[in-house]
């Protein structure tokens, strides 16, 4: 509920600004830390970062031009994994931006990077937090994941356009697979 006004503002902005981005471009949203974003330490709550990241991924879906198909086909965006590293606190009323981008994909998953960038002050331009997210779209009717090749085709891309996998994503995949295997074990 706390993000409802940010979501409404974002949706209204799509009415007035129809700027599209290419699939590997960066989406950038601008925010301010509000009192409802704070934790007991009087800086932005760690969970709030994850919630705001949802808005960044929504912006990617809209700006890459696939939202109409997602809604028409009733595809659900789903996350499989996320990891975040906090570096600098974001203080009350501080401005920051969220930069989101797709960095790699395989046949099932998109791997995205999301950065919280400080706006203003002594640390202007510094990365306050960085996150990696693994997500896809789910077809409710067929009960299966939408292949990334189908989504890439919607955006006019082919397999040849797939970027090289960054080494840090390969390392993260290994760690994430180990965690997935742990969830299969009985307690």
C-alpha positions as CSV (number, residue, x, y, z in Angstrom):
1,X,0.0,0.0,0.0
2,X,2.9,2.4,0.8
3,X,4.0,2.3,-2.9
4,X,0.5,2.9,-4.3
5,X,1.1,6.6,-4.9
6,X,4.4,5.9,-6.5
7,X,2.7,3.3,-8.7
8,X,-0.1,5.7,-9.7
9,X,2.5,8.5,-10.5
10,X,4.5,6.0,-12.6
11,X,1.3,4.9,-14.5
12,X,0.3,8.6,-15.1
13,X,3.8,9.3,-16.5
14,X,3.2,6.7,-19.2
15,X,0.2,8.7,-20.5
16,X,2.4,11.8,-21.0
17,X,5.7,10.3,-21.9
18,X,5.9,7.5,-24.4
19,X,9.7,7.1,-24.5
20,X,10.6,3.6,-25.5
21,X,13.9,1.9,-24.7
22,X,15.8,-0.9,-26.3
23,X,16.0,-4.2,-24.4
24,X,19.5,-3.6,-23.2
25,X,19.1,0.1,-22.4
26,X,18.8,1.4,-18.8
27,X,15.5,2.5,-17.4
28,X,15.9,5.3,-14.8
29,X,13.3,6.3,-12.2
30,X,13.7,9.2,-9.7
31,X,12.5,9.0,-6.1
32,X,12.9,10.6,-2.7
33,X,13.0,8.7,0.6
34,X,9.8,9.4,2.5
35,X,9.1,8.9,6.2
36,X,7.1,5.7,5.4
37,X,10.3,4.3,3.8
38,X,12.3,4.5,7.0
39,X,13.3,1.8,9.5
40,X,14.3,2.2,13.2
41,X,17.8,3.4,12.1
42,X,16.2,6.3,10.3
43,X,17.3,5.3,6.9
44,X,15.5,3.5,4.1
45,X,14.3,0.1,5.2
46,X,16.1,-2.9,3.5
47,X,12.7,-4.3,2.4
48,X,11.7,-1.0,0.8
49,X,14.6,-1.3,-1.7
50,X,13.1,-4.6,-2.9
51,X,9.6,-3.1,-3.3
52,X,10.9,-0.1,-5.2
53,X,12.8,-2.5,-7.5
54,X,9.3,-3.8,-8.5
55,X,8.6,-0.4,-10.0
56,X,11.8,-0.4,-11.9
57,X,11.0,-3.8,-13.5
58,X,7.5,-2.5,-14.4
59,X,9.1,0.4,-16.1
60,X,11.3,-1.9,-18.1
61,X,8.3,-4.0,-19.2
62,X,6.4,-0.8,-20.3
63,X,9.3,1.0,-21.9
64,X,10.5,-2.1,-23.9
65,X,7.0,-2.2,-25.4
66,X,5.9,-5.6,-24.2
67,X,3.2,-4.5,-21.7
68,X,0.3,-4.8,-24.1
69,X,1.2,-8.4,-24.9
70,X,1.8,-9.2,-21.2
71,X,-1.7,-7.9,-20.4
72,X,-3.4,-9.4,-23.4
73,X,-1.9,-12.9,-22.8
74,X,-2.3,-12.6,-19.0
75,X,1.3,-13.4,-18.5
76,X,2.5,-13.0,-14.9
77,X,5.9,-11.6,-14.2
78,X,7.6,-13.9,-11.6
79,X,10.9,-13.8,-9.8
80,X,13.0,-16.8,-9.0
81,X,15.8,-15.1,-7.1
82,X,17.1,-11.8,-6.0
83,X,20.2,-10.7,-4.2
84,X,21.1,-7.2,-3.0
85,X,24.2,-5.6,-1.6
86,X,23.7,-2.4,0.5
87,X,26.6,0.0,0.4
88,X,25.4,3.5,1.5
89,X,22.3,4.4,3.5
90,X,19.6,6.5,2.0
91,X,18.4,9.1,4.5
92,X,15.1,10.8,5.0
93,X,14.0,13.1,2.1
94,X,17.2,12.2,0.2
95,X,16.8,12.0,-3.6
96,X,17.9,8.9,-5.4
97,X,17.4,7.2,-8.8
98,X,16.8,3.5,-9.6
99,X,18.6,2.3,-12.7
100,X,17.2,-1.0,-14.1
101,X,18.5,-3.0,-17.0
102,X,18.5,-6.5,-18.5
103,X,22.0,-7.8,-18.6
104,X,21.7,-11.4,-19.9
105,X,19.2,-14.1,-20.6
106,X,19.0,-17.8,-21.2
107,X,16.2,-19.9,-22.6
108,X,14.0,-19.4,-19.5
109,X,15.2,-16.5,-17.4
110,X,16.1,-12.8,-17.7
111,X,18.9,-11.5,-15.4
112,X,18.5,-7.9,-14.4
113,X,20.7,-5.4,-12.6
114,X,19.1,-2.7,-10.5
115,X,21.2,0.1,-9.0
116,X,20.2,2.7,-6.4
117,X,22.1,5.9,-7.2
118,X,22.5,8.8,-4.7
119,X,21.3,12.1,-6.1
120,X,22.9,15.2,-4.5
121,X,25.1,15.8,-1.5
122,X,28.6,14.7,-0.9
123,X,28.0,11.2,-2.3
124,X,26.2,12.3,-5.5
125,X,26.4,9.6,-8.1
126,X,27.5,6.9,-5.7
127,X,25.9,3.5,-5.8
128,X,23.9,3.1,-2.5
129,X,22.8,-0.5,-3.4
130,X,23.1,-3.0,-6.2
131,X,20.8,-5.9,-6.9
132,X,20.6,-8.8,-9.3
133,X,17.2,-10.3,-10.1
134,X,16.3,-13.5,-12.0
135,X,12.8,-13.4,-13.5
136,X,10.5,-14.6,-16.2
137,X,6.9,-14.5,-17.3
138,X,4.4,-17.3,-16.5
139,X,1.6,-18.4,-18.8
140,X,-1.3,-19.1,-16.4
141,X,-3.4,-20.8,-19.1
142,X,-0.7,-23.3,-20.1
143,X,1.0,-23.4,-16.7
144,X,4.4,-22.9,-18.1
145,X,7.1,-20.2,-18.4
146,X,7.2,-18.0,-21.5
147,X,10.4,-18.8,-23.4
148,X,12.8,-15.8,-23.5
149,X,13.0,-16.3,-27.3
150,X,9.3,-15.5,-27.6
151,X,9.8,-12.3,-25.6
152,X,12.9,-11.3,-27.6
153,X,11.0,-11.8,-30.8
154,X,8.3,-9.4,-29.5
155,X,11.1,-6.8,-29.1
156,X,12.7,-7.5,-32.5
157,X,15.7,-9.5,-31.2
158,X,17.2,-12.8,-32.1
159,X,19.4,-15.3,-30.3
160,X,22.4,-13.6,-32.0
161,X,21.5,-10.5,-29.9
162,X,22.0,-12.3,-26.6
163,X,24.9,-10.6,-24.8
164,X,27.8,-12.6,-23.3
165,X,27.1,-13.8,-19.8
166,X,29.0,-11.7,-17.3
167,X,31.2,-13.8,-15.0
168,X,29.5,-12.4,-11.9
169,X,26.1,-13.7,-13.1
170,X,27.6,-17.1,-13.7
171,X,28.9,-17.1,-10.1
172,X,25.6,-15.9,-8.8
173,X,23.8,-18.7,-10.8
174,X,26.0,-21.3,-9.1
175,X,25.2,-19.9,-5.7
176,X,21.5,-19.6,-6.5
177,X,21.4,-23.2,-7.7
178,X,23.0,-24.4,-4.5
179,X,20.4,-22.5,-2.5
180,X,17.6,-24.0,-4.7
181,X,19.0,-27.5,-3.9
182,X,18.9,-26.7,-0.2
183,X,15.1,-26.0,-0.4
184,X,14.6,-29.5,-1.8
185,X,16.2,-31.1,1.3
186,X,13.8,-32.1,4.2
187,X,14.4,-30.3,7.5
